[in-house]
């Protein structure tokens, strides 16, 4: 599966035309540094596998040891909060079943909180650059 690497585009669902992209950040419980290389790889696969079912597109994604950055495009009918909640619920369930160390270190994988910002005040390129620069910190 591949991440769509494109600039802002307009989409249509038949009823209306939209372009809704969001920068999303969420963290493991207690901001623990548990998203190791193997877990991060599997997390990316799990997120990408649900794009069609949950009706979103990943435009960019970066998984760091203690948090996840996504740029997601979704139909506003779906609602970004619902989409992110589904992603977090599904990935928590799957990762905790596949990596026993997550069960022993954390009562739940993700915190209840999340950061969601529409990508409109800045360009997608700027947000993508910000995410890429997070690796260098």
C-alpha positions as CSV (number, residue, x, y, z in Angstrom):
1,X,0.0,0.0,0.0
2,X,1.2,3.4,-0.7
3,X,0.7,6.8,0.8
4,X,-0.8,9.4,-1.5
5,X,1.9,12.1,-2.0
6,X,-0.1,14.9,-3.6
7,X,-1.0,18.5,-3.2
8,X,-4.5,19.6,-2.1
9,X,-7.2,18.2,-4.4
10,X,-10.9,18.5,-4.6
11,X,-13.1,15.4,-4.4
12,X,-16.7,14.7,-4.9
13,X,-19.1,12.1,-3.4
14,X,-21.9,12.9,-5.8
15,X,-23.7,15.3,-3.5
16,X,-21.0,17.9,-3.1
17,X,-17.4,18.8,-3.7
18,X,-15.0,19.0,-0.8
19,X,-11.3,19.3,0.1
20,X,-10.8,18.5,3.8
21,X,-7.3,17.7,5.1
22,X,-6.4,17.4,8.8
23,X,-3.1,17.2,10.7
24,X,-3.7,14.7,13.4
25,X,-1.4,13.8,16.4
26,X,-2.0,11.2,19.0
27,X,0.2,9.6,21.6
28,X,0.7,6.4,23.6
29,X,-0.6,6.5,27.2
30,X,1.8,8.4,29.5
31,X,3.7,9.4,26.3
32,X,5.7,6.2,26.7
33,X,8.3,5.6,24.0
34,X,6.8,2.3,22.9
35,X,6.4,2.8,19.1
36,X,9.6,1.0,18.2
37,X,10.5,0.1,14.6
38,X,8.5,-3.1,14.4
39,X,5.4,-1.6,16.1
40,X,5.7,1.5,14.0
41,X,5.8,-0.5,10.8
42,X,2.8,-2.6,11.8
43,X,0.9,0.5,12.9
44,X,1.4,2.1,9.5
45,X,0.2,-1.0,7.7
46,X,-2.9,-1.2,10.0
47,X,-3.8,2.5,9.3
48,X,-3.3,2.2,5.6
49,X,-5.4,-1.0,5.5
50,X,-8.5,0.8,6.9
51,X,-8.6,3.8,4.4
52,X,-11.4,2.4,2.3
53,X,-13.5,1.0,5.1
54,X,-13.2,4.1,7.3
55,X,-13.4,6.5,4.3
56,X,-10.2,8.5,4.6
57,X,-6.9,8.9,2.7
58,X,-3.5,9.1,4.3
59,X,-1.6,11.9,2.6
60,X,1.4,11.6,4.9
61,X,2.3,9.7,8.0
62,X,5.1,9.6,10.5
63,X,5.4,7.4,13.6
64,X,7.9,8.5,16.2
65,X,8.7,6.6,19.5
66,X,6.1,8.6,21.5
67,X,3.6,10.0,19.0
68,X,2.0,9.6,15.6
69,X,1.5,12.3,13.0
70,X,-1.0,11.9,10.2
71,X,-2.3,14.1,7.4
72,X,-5.7,12.7,6.5
73,X,-8.1,13.7,3.9
74,X,-11.7,12.7,4.6
75,X,-15.2,13.4,3.5
76,X,-16.8,15.9,6.0
77,X,-19.8,13.6,6.2
78,X,-17.6,11.0,8.0
79,X,-16.3,13.5,10.5
80,X,-12.6,13.6,11.4
81,X,-13.2,12.9,15.1
82,X,-15.0,9.7,14.3
83,X,-12.4,8.6,11.8
84,X,-9.5,9.2,14.3
85,X,-11.4,7.4,17.0
86,X,-11.9,4.4,14.7
87,X,-8.2,4.4,13.8
88,X,-7.1,4.6,17.4
89,X,-9.5,1.9,18.6
90,X,-8.6,-0.5,15.8
91,X,-4.9,0.0,16.0
92,X,-4.9,-0.3,19.8
93,X,-6.8,-3.6,19.7
94,X,-4.6,-5.1,17.0
95,X,-1.2,-3.9,18.2
96,X,-1.9,-5.0,21.8
97,X,-2.8,-8.4,20.5
98,X,0.2,-8.7,18.3
99,X,2.8,-7.1,20.7
100,X,2.5,-8.5,24.2
101,X,5.0,-5.9,25.6
102,X,2.3,-3.2,25.0
103,X,-0.1,-5.0,27.3
104,X,2.4,-5.3,30.0
105,X,3.6,-1.7,29.9
106,X,0.3,0.2,29.3
107,X,-3.3,-0.2,30.5
108,X,-4.4,1.1,27.1
109,X,-2.3,2.0,24.1
110,X,-3.5,5.5,23.3
111,X,-4.3,8.5,25.4
112,X,-7.9,9.7,25.2
113,X,-6.7,13.0,23.8
114,X,-5.8,13.9,20.2
115,X,-4.7,17.0,18.3
116,X,-6.7,17.7,15.1
117,X,-6.1,20.8,13.0
118,X,-7.5,21.5,9.6
119,X,-4.8,22.1,7.0
120,X,-5.9,25.3,5.4
121,X,-4.1,28.2,7.1
122,X,-0.8,26.6,6.0
123,X,-0.1,24.5,2.9
124,X,0.2,20.8,3.0
125,X,3.8,21.1,2.0
126,X,4.6,23.2,5.2
127,X,2.8,20.6,7.4
128,X,4.7,17.8,5.7
129,X,8.0,19.6,6.2
130,X,7.2,20.1,9.9
131,X,6.4,16.4,10.3
132,X,9.7,15.4,8.5
133,X,11.7,17.7,10.7
134,X,10.3,16.0,13.8
135,X,12.6,13.1,13.1
136,X,15.6,15.4,13.5
137,X,14.7,16.5,17.0
